[in-house]
Amino acid sequence: ELERSPWSQQLALLSELCLAPPRLLEGKALVAMVASKQLSVAPKTAAADALPLTEDGRLACRLLAVSMERDACCPATTPKPEELRRLGLLAEALSKRDDGNVPIYFLLPSLCSEALQCLRSSAALAWPFYLQLCQALVCVQTDHWPHKAWTRADQLLVSQVMSKPVYLLGTRGLKEAAAASGAAKKEGSWLLSDKSEECTVASPSDGQAL
């Protein structure tokens, strides 16, 4: 029911729960950062209520949650340049696939709120709701990513609780995830990939966390 509601109603639910709406990273801005090689600078984010909408008030863009290697739910550290580079390349590839007609936004754990610690704590409480707002989860794979408690929780929440797609973005997986592959392109699907892959997720309680 929540997913079928207008975007303003989904954000209003967060307000009723005294939770701040998330900040989001625009794919277009991320592509520009990659092109200019300014990935060490903290990216600017957009307010959730500034996203483009259809006439009936629903999202007119892709909104993808991102699972990144981290020891806290919403850490104060900025994403690593390599992580931003891979997301930027993904955003560029998806934009080309969609002929530039569908804006792309990302929900990143470290950029979903302002820098104040109280706001980061609030974002950590709201993180499951933030994931619910998104259409899918993109996992930026690194050597330590599978062992972190929060990355495991991301995958289980989105796949098992919310029944939404989970995509693995490895160092060699960008082309597969973003390319207009087979039926996905022909049928106008919003899937990032039409290839299935099995992934075993260990218990979050056994994962690494601060």
C-alpha positions as CSV (number, residue, x, y, z in Angstrom):
1,E,0.0,0.0,0.0
2,L,2.8,2.5,0.9
3,E,4.6,2.0,-2.4
4,R,1.4,2.7,-4.4
5,S,0.8,6.0,-2.5
6,P,1.8,9.4,-3.9
7,W,5.4,10.4,-3.0
8,S,4.2,13.2,-0.7
9,Q,2.2,10.7,1.4
10,Q,5.2,8.4,1.8
11,L,7.3,11.4,3.0
12,A,4.4,12.5,5.3
13,L,4.6,9.1,7.1
14,L,8.2,9.8,8.0
15,S,7.1,13.2,9.4
16,E,4.3,11.5,11.5
17,L,7.0,9.3,13.0
18,C,9.2,12.3,13.8
19,L,11.8,11.1,11.3
20,A,13.5,13.4,8.8
21,P,13.2,12.6,5.1
22,P,16.4,11.4,3.4
23,R,18.9,13.3,1.4
24,L,19.6,11.9,-2.0
25,L,22.5,12.0,-4.5
26,E,21.5,12.8,-8.0
27,G,23.0,10.6,-10.7
28,K,23.6,13.5,-13.0
29,A,25.8,15.3,-10.4
30,L,27.7,12.1,-9.8
31,V,28.4,11.6,-13.5
32,A,29.8,15.1,-13.6
33,M,32.0,14.4,-10.6
34,V,33.4,11.3,-12.3
35,A,34.1,13.3,-15.5
36,S,35.9,16.0,-13.6
37,K,37.7,13.5,-11.4
38,Q,36.6,15.4,-8.2
39,L,35.6,12.3,-6.3
40,S,37.4,13.3,-3.0
41,V,35.0,16.2,-2.5
42,A,31.8,15.5,-0.5
43,P,28.9,15.4,-3.0
44,K,26.0,17.7,-2.8
45,T,22.7,16.0,-2.1
46,A,19.0,16.9,-2.9
47,A,16.0,16.9,-0.6
48,A,13.6,14.1,-1.0
49,D,10.7,16.4,-1.7
50,A,12.6,17.9,-4.7
51,L,12.5,14.7,-6.8
52,P,10.6,14.8,-10.1
53,L,7.0,13.6,-10.0
54,T,4.3,12.5,-12.4
55,E,1.0,14.2,-12.7
56,D,-0.5,11.8,-10.1
57,G,2.2,12.6,-7.6
58,R,4.4,9.5,-8.1
59,L,8.1,9.3,-8.7
60,A,9.2,10.0,-12.2
61,C,12.7,8.8,-11.6
62,R,14.8,5.8,-10.6
63,L,15.5,5.8,-6.8
64,L,18.1,3.2,-5.9
65,A,19.4,2.4,-2.4
66,V,23.1,1.7,-2.1
67,S,24.7,-0.8,0.2
68,M,28.3,0.1,1.0
69,E,31.0,-1.3,3.2
70,R,30.6,0.4,6.6
71,D,30.7,-0.2,10.4
72,A,27.7,2.0,11.3
73,C,24.3,2.4,9.7
74,C,24.8,6.0,8.7
75,P,28.5,6.8,9.2
76,A,30.0,10.3,9.2
77,T,32.6,9.4,6.7
78,T,32.2,10.2,3.0
79,P,32.1,7.4,0.4
80,K,35.4,6.3,-1.0
81,P,36.3,7.7,-4.4
82,E,36.3,4.3,-6.0
83,E,32.8,3.6,-4.7
84,L,31.6,7.0,-6.1
85,R,33.3,6.3,-9.4
86,R,31.6,3.0,-9.9
87,L,28.2,4.5,-9.0
88,G,28.9,7.3,-11.4
89,L,29.6,4.9,-14.2
90,L,26.4,3.0,-13.4
91,A,24.4,6.2,-13.5
92,E,25.9,7.2,-16.8
93,A,25.2,3.8,-18.3
94,L,21.6,3.7,-17.1
95,S,21.0,7.2,-18.4
96,K,22.2,6.2,-21.8
97,R,20.0,3.1,-21.6
98,D,17.0,5.2,-20.7
99,D,17.8,7.7,-23.5
100,G,18.3,10.3,-20.8
101,N,14.6,10.5,-20.1
102,V,14.6,9.0,-16.6
103,P,16.6,10.9,-13.8
104,I,18.5,8.7,-11.4
105,Y,18.9,9.3,-7.6
106,F,20.8,7.2,-5.1
107,L,20.3,6.8,-1.3
108,L,23.7,6.4,0.3
109,P,24.1,5.5,4.0
110,S,26.7,8.2,4.6
111,L,24.9,11.0,2.6
112,C,21.3,10.4,3.6
113,S,21.3,13.1,6.3
114,E,23.0,16.3,7.3
115,A,26.3,16.0,9.2
116,L,24.9,16.6,12.7
117,Q,25.2,13.6,14.9
118,C,21.6,13.8,16.1
119,L,20.4,13.8,12.5
120,R,22.6,10.8,11.7
121,S,21.1,9.0,14.7
122,S,17.7,9.8,13.4
123,A,18.6,8.5,9.9
124,A,19.8,5.2,11.4
125,L,16.4,4.7,13.1
126,A,14.7,5.6,9.8
127,W,17.0,3.5,7.6
128,P,14.4,0.6,7.0
129,F,11.8,3.2,6.0
130,Y,14.4,4.9,3.7
131,L,15.0,1.5,2.0
132,Q,11.2,1.1,1.6
133,L,11.1,4.3,-0.4
134,C,13.5,2.9,-3.0
135,Q,12.9,0.7,-5.9
136,A,15.9,-1.6,-5.6
137,L,19.2,-2.0,-3.8
138,V,22.6,-1.8,-5.4
139,C,25.4,-3.5,-3.5
140,V,28.9,-1.9,-4.1
141,Q,31.1,-5.0,-3.6
142,T,34.5,-4.7,-1.9
143,D,36.7,-7.2,-0.1
144,H,35.2,-6.5,3.3
145,W,31.6,-5.8,2.1
146,P,30.3,-9.3,2.7
147,H,31.5,-9.4,6.3
148,K,29.8,-6.2,7.5
149,A,26.7,-6.5,9.7
150,W,25.0,-3.5,8.1
151,T,25.5,-4.7,4.5
152,R,24.1,-8.0,5.4
153,A,21.1,-6.3,7.0
154,D,20.6,-4.2,3.8
155,Q,20.4,-7.3,1.6
156,L,18.0,-9.2,3.9
157,L,15.7,-6.3,4.5
158,V,15.3,-5.4,0.8
159,S,15.2,-9.0,-0.6
160,Q,13.4,-10.9,2.1
161,V,11.2,-8.4,3.9
162,M,10.4,-5.9,1.1
163,S,10.7,-8.3,-1.9
164,K,12.6,-5.9,-4.0
165,P,15.5,-6.5,-6.4
166,V,19.0,-6.6,-5.1
167,Y,21.9,-6.0,-7.6
168,L,25.6,-6.7,-7.1
169,L,27.9,-4.1,-8.4
170,G,31.4,-5.7,-8.5
171,T,34.5,-4.3,-10.1
172,R,33.7,-6.4,-13.2
173,G,29.9,-6.2,-12.9
174,L,29.2,-2.7,-14.1
175,K,28.7,-3.7,-17.7
176,E,26.3,-6.5,-16.8
177,A,24.3,-4.4,-14.4
178,A,23.9,-1.4,-16.6
179,A,23.9,-2.6,-20.2
180,A,20.7,-2.9,-22.1
181,S,20.8,-6.7,-22.0
182,G,18.3,-8.7,-24.0
183,A,14.7,-8.6,-22.9
184,A,15.2,-5.9,-20.3
185,K,15.8,-3.3,-23.0
186,K,13.2,-4.6,-25.5
187,E,10.4,-4.7,-23.0
188,G,11.2,-1.4,-21.4
189,S,11.9,-3.1,-18.1
190,W,13.1,-1.1,-15.1
191,L,15.4,-4.0,-14.2
192,L,19.1,-3.1,-14.1
193,S,19.9,-6.7,-15.3
194,D,17.9,-9.7,-16.5
195,K,20.6,-12.1,-15.2
196,S,19.8,-13.9,-11.9
197,E,22.6,-14.8,-9.4
198,E,22.5,-16.7,-6.1
199,C,24.1,-15.0,-3.1
200,T,24.4,-16.4,0.4
201,V,24.0,-13.8,3.1
202,A,25.4,-14.6,6.5
203,S,23.7,-13.5,9.7
204,P,24.0,-9.8,10.5
205,S,24.5,-10.7,14.2
206,D,27.8,-12.4,13.2
207,G,28.9,-9.4,11.0
208,Q,31.5,-6.7,11.8
209,A,30.1,-3.5,13.4
210,L,31.3,-0.9,15.8
